[in-house]
Amino acid sequence: MSGATHDYAVTVRWTGAGETGTSSYTSYSRDHEIDLPHKPPLPGSADPAFRGDPARNSPEELFVASLSQCHMLWFLHLAAESGLVVREYTDAATGTMRVESRGEGAFTDVTLHPKVAVDAGELATDEHLAALHHKAHAMCFIARSVNFPVRVEPTPLHVVA
């Protein structure tokens, strides 16, 4: 039996050719736009370490963000299913990428640091949240698609009176 499939389409358009294009490594801007259907363009660039514009989104930042978003959305879904009322959710996610001497690189790990505030009640325990985070991690499409560890290190629960 086959599962459902979902297709995604984006257009990435380089906007940094300037007057000389790629005539040299330093001659062109890494600026680009990411066009998603029915959404405003997302300004992108390379990481500043690779001559990118620090005011724009880098693929590496967006990659870490996608892991964080996926986990959060699954967590909220599972919390609602379990009857736990979440009032706030923030995550200060971090990721490490190693770059080899020839220039190729790979992420070695990402760590999520979710901080959750919930309504008081019998489900408002660190144990219940840990179980929800564990299941959210197991369900996250993005985390299931990467070949490095994605750790979840939640901060202690904050119960709203």
N, CA, C and O of each residue as an XYZ file, in Angstrom:
644
protein
N       0.844     -1.181      0.000
C       0.000      0.000      0.000
C       0.886      1.238      0.000
O       1.838      1.333      0.774
N       0.574      2.152     -0.844
C       1.365      3.361     -1.013
C       0.743      4.509     -0.224
O      -0.477      4.599     -0.087
N       1.610      5.387      0.294
C       1.130      6.547      1.028
C       0.821      7.700      0.097
O       1.167      7.675     -1.084
N       0.166      8.709      0.641
C      -0.149      9.914     -0.123
C       1.138     10.677     -0.415
O       2.085     10.641      0.370
N       1.159     11.346     -1.520
C       2.313     12.190     -1.845
C       1.863     13.642     -1.895
O       0.704     13.940     -2.187
N       2.782     14.523     -1.610
C       2.552     15.962     -1.680
C       3.709     16.551     -2.456
O       4.868     16.255     -2.166
N       3.412     17.367     -3.422
C       4.441     17.978     -4.246
C       4.581     19.448     -3.877
O       3.601     20.113     -3.542
N       5.799     19.939     -3.944
C       6.089     21.326     -3.610
C       6.874     21.953     -4.753
O       7.756     21.323     -5.336
N       6.546     23.186     -5.061
C       7.238     23.878     -6.145
C       7.644     25.262     -5.663
O       6.839     25.998     -5.093
N       8.882     25.596     -5.895
C       9.382     26.939     -5.626
C      10.205     27.355     -6.831
O      10.707     26.517     -7.580
N      10.335     28.653     -7.004
C      11.214     29.182     -8.041
C      12.290     30.001     -7.348
O      11.982     30.905     -6.572
N      13.538     29.692     -7.619
C      14.660     30.465     -7.106
C      15.232     31.236     -8.284
O      15.622     30.659     -9.299
N      15.274     32.562     -8.124
C      15.684     33.438     -9.208
C      16.864     34.277     -8.747
O      16.739     35.062     -7.807
N      18.007     34.120     -9.400
C      19.212     34.888     -9.082
C      19.015     36.323     -9.538
O      18.618     36.565    -10.678
N      19.291     37.279     -8.654
C      19.122     38.701     -8.975
C      20.438     39.457     -8.891
O      20.453     40.685     -8.981
N      21.548     38.737     -8.718
C      22.819     39.391     -8.446
C      23.833     39.415     -9.561
O      25.027     39.525     -9.283
N      23.419     39.316    -10.808
C      24.380     39.277    -11.914
C      25.128     40.591    -12.097
O      26.289     40.596    -12.507
N      24.466     41.702    -11.795
C      25.112     42.996    -12.014
C      25.481     43.163    -13.484
O      24.808     42.631    -14.367
N      26.547     43.903    -13.736
C      26.961     44.131    -15.129
C      27.952     43.108    -15.630
O      28.144     42.985    -16.839
N      28.596     42.361    -14.725
C      29.654     41.456    -15.171
C      29.342     39.982    -14.948
O      30.139     39.127    -15.334
N      28.210     39.663    -14.341
C      27.873     38.263    -14.106
C      28.948     37.567    -13.296
O      29.519     38.151    -12.375
N      29.216     36.346    -13.634
C      30.204     35.553    -12.889
C      31.582     35.605    -13.537
O      32.257     34.583    -13.658
N      31.991     36.789    -13.948
C      33.314     36.919    -14.565
C      34.440     36.612    -13.583
O      35.556     36.301    -13.999
N      34.157     36.696    -12.278
C      35.102     36.255    -11.250
C      34.308     35.904     -9.993
O      33.130     36.242     -9.879
N      34.954     35.234     -9.067
C      34.288     34.817     -7.829
C      33.780     36.011     -7.029
O      32.774     35.901     -6.328
N      34.453     37.134     -7.125
C      34.071     38.314     -6.353
C      33.230     39.313     -7.139
O      32.842     40.348     -6.598
N      32.944     39.022     -8.396
C      32.272     40.006     -9.244
C      30.755     39.995     -9.125
O      30.112     40.931     -9.600
N      30.174     39.012     -8.534
C      28.724     38.901     -8.544
C      28.156     38.829     -7.125
O      28.825     38.412     -6.179
N      26.929     39.243     -7.020
C      26.200     39.178     -5.754
C      25.539     37.806     -5.640
O      25.141     37.211     -6.642
N      25.431     37.326     -4.439
C      24.752     36.050     -4.185
C      23.260     36.239     -3.969
O      22.553     35.283     -3.651
N      22.776     37.458     -4.138
C      21.372     37.763     -3.897
C      20.467     37.009     -4.860
O      20.766     36.850     -6.043
N      19.363     36.558     -4.313
C      18.350     35.870     -5.109
C      17.007     36.021     -4.412
O      16.933     36.480     -3.273
N      15.957     35.634     -5.103
C      14.628     35.629     -4.513
C      14.050     34.243     -4.631
O      14.244     33.543     -5.624
N      13.337     33.865     -3.596
C      12.651     32.580     -3.558
C      11.170     32.895     -3.723
O      10.560     33.547     -2.875
N      10.614     32.432     -4.807
C       9.205     32.678     -5.089
C       8.409     31.425     -4.762
O       8.665     30.341     -5.287
N       7.440     31.609     -3.882
C       6.541     30.535     -3.474
C       5.143     30.911     -3.958
O       4.759     32.075     -3.850
N       4.390     29.983     -4.478
C       3.064     30.329     -4.999
C       2.211     31.067     -3.966
O       2.079     30.630     -2.823
N       1.636     32.193     -4.391
C       0.682     32.970     -3.598
C       1.285     33.565     -2.327
O       0.566     33.817     -1.360
N       2.607     33.792     -2.322
C       3.283     34.386     -1.167
C       4.247     35.450     -1.662
O       4.696     35.399     -2.807
N       4.574     36.434     -0.791
C       5.570     37.423     -1.209
C       6.936     36.778     -1.398
O       7.235     35.772     -0.754
N       7.768     37.338     -2.268
C       9.111     36.766     -2.467
C       9.913     36.793     -1.166
O       9.774     37.703     -0.349
N      10.738     35.793     -1.000
C      11.606     35.677      0.169
C      13.016     36.030     -0.280
O      13.577     35.339     -1.130
N      13.612     37.106      0.279
C      14.952     37.496     -0.161
C      16.016     36.536      0.370
O      16.082     36.276      1.572
N      16.831     36.022     -0.515
C      17.868     35.079     -0.128
C      19.241     35.544     -0.557
O      19.385     36.399     -1.430
N      20.247     34.963      0.075
C      21.637     35.204     -0.270
C      22.443     34.048      0.293
O      21.892     33.160      0.943
N      23.735     34.056      0.047
C      24.621     33.077      0.672
C      24.849     33.499      2.120
O      24.572     34.638      2.496
N      25.354     32.575      2.921
C      25.796     32.912      4.260
C      26.890     33.975      4.136
O      27.668     33.937      3.182
N      26.968     34.922      5.074
C      28.020     35.935      4.982
C      29.434     35.349      4.867
O      30.311     35.979      4.274
N      29.665     34.164      5.420
C      30.979     33.524      5.296
C      31.316     33.189      3.842
O      32.480     32.977      3.502
N      30.296     33.142      2.990
C      30.488     32.798      1.579
C      30.095     33.971      0.679
O      29.557     33.783     -0.412
N      30.375     35.179      1.157
C      30.180     36.422      0.421
C      28.720     36.811      0.267
O      28.366     37.518     -0.676
N      27.871     36.362      1.174
C      26.452     36.693      1.100
C      26.086     37.938      1.879
O      26.881     38.462      2.660
N      24.882     38.397      1.657
C      24.333     39.578      2.312
C      23.719     39.155      3.645
O      22.760     38.384      3.660
N      24.256     39.645      4.768
C      23.734     39.224      6.074
C      22.303     39.693      6.347
O      21.669     39.200      7.280
N      21.784     40.625      5.560
C      20.415     41.094      5.746
C      19.397     40.174      5.078
O      18.192     40.354      5.254
N      19.871     39.186      4.310
C      18.968     38.262      3.611
C      19.043     36.872      4.233
O      19.956     36.571      5.001
N      18.080     36.041      3.896
C      18.001     34.680      4.421
C      18.960     33.761      3.674
O      18.989     33.750      2.443
N      19.747     32.987      4.428
C      20.636     32.026      3.777
C      19.971     30.651      3.759
O      19.106     30.372      4.589
N      20.367     29.792      2.821
C      19.787     28.451      2.779
C      20.042     27.684      4.072
O      19.209     26.883      4.496
N      21.181     27.926      4.695
C      21.506     27.223      5.935
C      20.558     27.640      7.062
O      20.082     26.798      7.825
N      20.289     28.945      7.160
C      19.340     29.423      8.174
C      17.942     28.869      7.914
O      17.255     28.436      8.839
N      17.530     28.885      6.656
C      16.200     28.382      6.318
C      16.087     26.881      6.567
O      15.016     26.387      6.919
N      17.180     26.165      6.387
C      17.190     24.724      6.650
C      16.959     24.448      8.135
O      16.132     23.609      8.491
N      17.694     25.160      9.007
C      17.501     25.002     10.453
C      16.082     25.430     10.830
O      15.425     24.773     11.638
N      15.614     26.532     10.243
C      14.256     27.007     10.525
C      13.212     25.971     10.123
O      12.218     25.793     10.827
N      13.425     25.285      8.999
C      12.434     24.297      8.559
C      12.343     23.129      9.540
O      11.256     22.599      9.771
N      13.463     22.727     10.112
C      13.423     21.674     11.135
C      12.659     22.140     12.366
O      11.866     21.388     12.933
N      12.899     23.382     12.777
C      12.213     23.939     13.935
C      10.713     24.078     13.675
O       9.897     23.712     14.521
N      10.355     24.603     12.509
C       8.945     24.770     12.163
C       8.214     23.437     12.140
O       7.118     23.316     12.688
N       8.811     22.449     11.514
C       8.179     21.142     11.394
C       7.910     20.542     12.773
O       6.819     20.037     13.037
N       8.918     20.603     13.651
C       8.754     20.065     15.004
C       7.642     20.816     15.739
O       6.779     20.195     16.359
N       7.662     22.151     15.671
C       6.654     22.948     16.366
C       5.244     22.601     15.889
O       4.340     22.425     16.706
N       5.053     22.504     14.583
C       3.722     22.236     14.051
C       3.213     20.862     14.475
O       2.032     20.709     14.787
N       4.092     19.860     14.490
C       3.692     18.543     14.992
C       3.405     18.592     16.486
O       2.432     17.996     16.948
N       4.236     19.291     17.244
C       4.027     19.403     18.689
C       2.662     20.031     18.981
O       1.909     19.513     19.807
N       2.337     21.137     18.315
C       1.054     21.799     18.541
C      -0.111     20.882     18.178
O      -1.120     20.845     18.883
N       0.027     20.157     17.097
C      -1.003     19.197     16.688
C      -1.217     18.140     17.781
O      -2.346     17.854     18.178
N      -0.111     17.574     18.250
C      -0.202     16.519     19.266
C      -0.704     17.057     20.597
O      -1.440     16.369     21.304
N      -0.313     18.285     20.951
C      -0.806     18.892     22.190
C      -2.319     19.067     22.116
O      -3.029     18.737     23.066
N      -2.814     19.584     20.997
C      -4.255     19.771     20.836
C      -4.985     18.436     20.917
O      -6.027     18.334     21.565
N      -4.441     17.409     20.259
C      -5.046     16.074     20.319
C      -5.110     15.532     21.743
O      -6.072     14.861     22.116
N      -4.077     15.828     22.537
C      -4.003     15.280     23.892
C      -4.822     16.080     24.897
O      -5.030     15.622     26.021
N      -5.295     17.276     24.511
C      -6.060     18.112     25.426
C      -5.218     19.141     26.159
O      -5.736     19.857     27.016
N      -3.939     19.234     25.845
C      -3.062     20.213     26.471
C      -3.194     21.542     25.722
O      -3.036     21.588     24.502
N      -3.485     22.626     26.457
C      -3.648     23.938     25.838
C      -2.311     24.679     25.893
O      -1.841     25.063     26.964
N      -1.711     24.870     24.715
C      -0.442     25.593     24.596
C      -0.767     27.058     24.342
O      -1.577     27.378     23.471
N      -0.137     27.945     25.101
C      -0.347     29.394     24.955
C       0.818     30.079     24.258
O       0.625     31.083     23.571
N       2.030     29.545     24.426
C       3.211     30.128     23.789
C       4.166     29.012     23.399
O       4.245     27.978     24.063
N       4.887     29.242     22.311
C       5.910     28.293     21.867
C       6.991     29.091     21.175
O       6.712     29.795     20.205
N       8.209     28.998     21.648
C       9.352     29.601     20.969
C      10.473     28.569     20.926
O      10.559     27.697     21.791
N      11.310     28.672     19.937
C      12.420     27.740     19.800
C      13.644     28.506     19.322
O      13.626     29.134     18.263
N      14.695     28.448     20.105
C      15.973     29.049     19.727
C      16.851     27.939     19.144
O      17.811     27.496     19.775
N      16.509     27.499     17.937
C      17.186     26.368     17.299
C      18.594     26.753     16.858
O      18.847     27.891     16.463
N      19.505     25.785     16.930
C      20.883     25.983     16.489
C      21.296     24.832     15.579
O      20.793     23.716     15.709
N      22.200     25.107     14.670
C      22.712     24.067     13.788
C      24.192     24.266     13.551
O      24.694     25.390     13.579
N      24.889     23.162     13.316
C      26.320     23.206     13.029
C      26.570     22.593     11.666
O      26.109     21.492     11.366
N      27.312     23.327     10.845
C      27.701     22.828      9.535
C      29.225     22.810      9.479
O      29.885     23.784      9.839
N      29.760     21.702      9.028
C      31.214     21.559      8.865
C      31.544     21.739      7.386
O      30.906     21.139      6.522
N      32.549     22.575      7.103
C      33.001     22.784      5.734
C      34.402     22.193      5.616
O      35.296     22.519      6.397
N      34.577     21.326      4.635
C      35.852     20.650      4.412
C      36.817     21.561      3.648
O      36.415     22.600      3.124
N      38.069     21.172      3.589
C      39.107     22.005      2.974
C      38.856     22.262      1.482
O      39.260     23.304      0.966
N      38.199     21.333      0.784
C      37.915     21.540     -0.641
C      36.678     22.397     -0.868
O      36.378     22.765     -2.004
N      35.952     22.718      0.213
C      34.788     23.587      0.091
C      33.455     22.893      0.286
O      32.457     23.560      0.559
N      33.406     21.560      0.154
C      32.130     20.885      0.359
C      31.840     20.835      1.860
O      32.755     20.873      2.683
N      30.578     20.751      2.193
C      30.222     20.739      3.608
C      28.951     19.967      3.857
O      28.273     19.521      2.931
N      28.644     19.820      5.130
C      27.419     19.130      5.536
C      27.078     19.540      6.955
O      27.954     19.851      7.762
N      25.794     19.534      7.236
C      25.373     19.752      8.617
C      25.762     18.537      9.437
O      25.642     17.400      8.979
N      26.227     18.784     10.646
C      26.586     17.685     11.552
C      25.524     17.476     12.615
O      25.388     16.374     13.147
N      24.772     18.518     12.932
C      23.694     18.382     13.905
C      22.855     19.651     13.933
O      23.295     20.724     13.520
N      21.642     19.499     14.429
C      20.749     20.619     14.734
C      20.144     20.309     16.097
O      19.775     19.171     16.387
N      20.049     21.348     16.929
C      19.433     21.178     18.243
C      18.295     22.173     18.373
O      18.463     23.374     18.158
N      17.139     21.649     18.727
C      15.963     22.477     18.973
C      15.876     22.725     20.478
O      16.140     21.829     21.279
N      15.504     23.946     20.852
C      15.389     24.329     22.257
C      13.997     24.913     22.498
O      13.872     26.093     22.825
N      12.950     24.098     22.339
C      11.603     24.651     22.481
C      11.295     25.070     23.920
O      11.664     24.399     24.884
N      10.605     26.205     24.022
C      10.128     26.719     25.301
C       8.625     26.867     25.168
O       8.143     27.580     24.288
N       7.885     26.197     26.035
C       6.438     26.105     25.899
C       5.758     26.621     27.165
O       6.188     26.319     28.278
N       4.695     27.400     26.982
C       3.832     27.811     28.091
C       2.456     27.191     27.861
O       1.905     27.274     26.764
N       1.912     26.574     28.897
C       0.642     25.856     28.790
C      -0.287     26.254     29.927
O       0.147     26.788     30.947
N      -1.575     25.984     29.732
C      -2.547     26.169     30.811
C      -2.309     25.138     31.904
O      -1.856     24.024     31.638
N      -2.619     25.523     33.132
C      -2.515     24.598     34.266
C      -3.486     23.436     34.061
O      -4.512     23.574     33.396
N      -3.145     22.311     34.635
C      -4.000     21.135     34.551
C      -3.172     19.880     34.719
O      -1.949     19.935     34.844
N      -3.853     18.753     34.720
C      -3.151     17.485     34.980
C      -2.168     17.110     33.881
O      -1.247     16.330     34.123
N      -2.344     17.651     32.671
C      -1.409     17.360     31.578
C      -0.192     18.288     31.582
O       0.755     18.073     30.826
N      -0.217     19.310     32.424
C       0.854     20.314     32.454
C       2.033     19.814     33.275
O       2.308     20.304     34.370
N       2.725     18.820     32.712
C       3.911     18.268     33.375
C       5.057     18.197     32.375
O       4.847     18.100     31.167
N       6.271     18.249     32.906
C       7.435     18.098     32.034
C       7.438     16.732     31.361
O       7.904     16.604     30.229
N       6.928     15.714     32.038
C       6.886     14.362     31.469
C       5.953     14.310     30.251
O       6.289     13.722     29.223
N       4.774     14.938     30.385
C       3.834     14.944     29.258
C       4.431     15.706     28.075
O       4.332     15.261     26.931
N       5.058     16.869     28.356
C       5.681     17.624     27.276
C       6.802     16.834     26.619
O       6.951     16.862     25.397
N       7.600     16.124     27.430
C       8.686     15.312     26.871
C       8.127     14.253     25.927
O       8.697     14.003     24.864
N       7.027     13.637     26.306
C       6.409     12.620     25.453
C       5.908     13.240     24.146
O       6.063     12.654     23.074
N       5.310     14.424     24.244
C       4.835     15.099     23.032
C       6.001     15.495     22.127
O       5.923     15.342     20.908
N       7.086     16.007     22.725
C       8.264     16.359     21.919
C       8.846     15.106     21.253
O       9.243     15.148     20.088
N       8.895     14.016     21.978
C       9.434     12.771     21.417
C       8.604     12.328     20.208
O       9.155     11.971     19.166
N       7.288     12.353     20.354
C       6.421     11.932     19.258
C       6.489     12.933     18.097
O       6.492     12.530     16.934
N       6.543     14.232     18.408
C       6.647     15.248     17.351
C       7.919     15.041     16.546
O       7.919     15.157     15.320
N       9.004     14.734     17.251
C      10.276     14.483     16.561
C      10.162     13.274     15.636
O      10.661     13.291     14.510
N       9.506     12.234     16.120
C       9.342     11.020     15.316
C       8.449     11.259     14.099
O       8.591     10.575     13.086
N       7.533     12.220     14.189
C       6.591     12.479     13.111
C       7.084     13.531     12.114
O       6.596     13.570     10.985
N       8.014     14.363     12.491
C       8.436     15.490     11.660
C       9.018     15.008     10.328
O      10.006     14.275     10.297
N       8.396     15.430      9.244
C       8.824     15.023      7.906
C      10.256     15.443      7.615
O      11.024     14.688      7.019
N      10.609     16.647      8.039
C      11.939     17.168      7.725
C      13.004     16.422      8.525
O      14.017     16.002      7.966
N      12.782     16.253      9.833
C      13.758     15.536     10.672
C      13.945     14.102     10.184
O      15.046     13.556     10.259
N      12.874     13.495      9.685
C      12.962     12.117      9.185
C      13.724     12.037      7.859
O      14.067     10.945      7.405
N      13.987     13.187      7.242
C      14.613     13.223      5.925
C      16.096     13.553      5.949
O      16.744     13.531      4.902
N      16.646     13.858      7.110
C      18.049     14.256      7.179
C      18.911     13.110      7.693
O      18.410     12.177      8.321
N      20.218     13.190      7.420
C      21.134     12.104      7.795
C      22.068     12.489      8.936
O      23.181     11.971      9.034
N      21.621     13.385      9.786
C      22.399     13.789     10.954
C      21.440     13.908     12.130
O      20.226     13.976     11.938
N      21.981     13.933     13.354
C      21.085     14.012     14.517
C      20.389     15.360     14.643
O      20.994     16.419     14.473
N      19.105     15.284     14.944
C      18.331     16.460     15.327
C      17.922     16.219     16.777
O      17.111     15.342     17.074
N      18.502     17.016     17.668
C      18.238     16.846     19.097
C      17.140     17.811     19.533
O      17.006     18.911     18.997
N      16.363     17.377     20.512
C      15.318     18.223     21.086
C      15.621     18.366     22.562
O      15.562     17.393     23.313
N      15.949     19.587     22.979
C      16.285     19.872     24.374
C      15.359     20.961     24.896
O      15.732     22.134     24.930
N      14.142     20.574     25.307
C      13.178     21.577     25.760
C      13.597     22.210     27.084
O      14.236     21.579     27.926
N      13.218     23.468     27.237
C      13.418     24.128     28.526
C      12.301     23.658     29.447
O      11.275     23.172     28.970
N      12.482     23.793     30.761
C      11.408     23.363     31.675
C      10.088     24.054     31.365
O      10.056     25.201     30.919
N       9.033     23.352     31.604
C       7.682     23.796     31.324
C       7.350     25.089     32.067
O       7.754     25.281     33.214
N       6.615     25.961     31.403
C       6.083     27.167     32.036
C       4.573     27.033     32.047
O       3.946     26.962     30.990
N       3.976     26.998     33.252
C       2.526     26.849     33.389
C       1.916     28.222     33.599
O       2.329     28.977     34.479
N       0.914     28.533     32.763
C       0.198     29.787     32.874
C      -0.921     29.576     33.887
O      -1.644     28.581     33.824
N      -1.059     30.500     34.805
C      -2.084     30.368     35.857
C      -3.475     30.338     35.308
O      -4.437     30.232     36.068
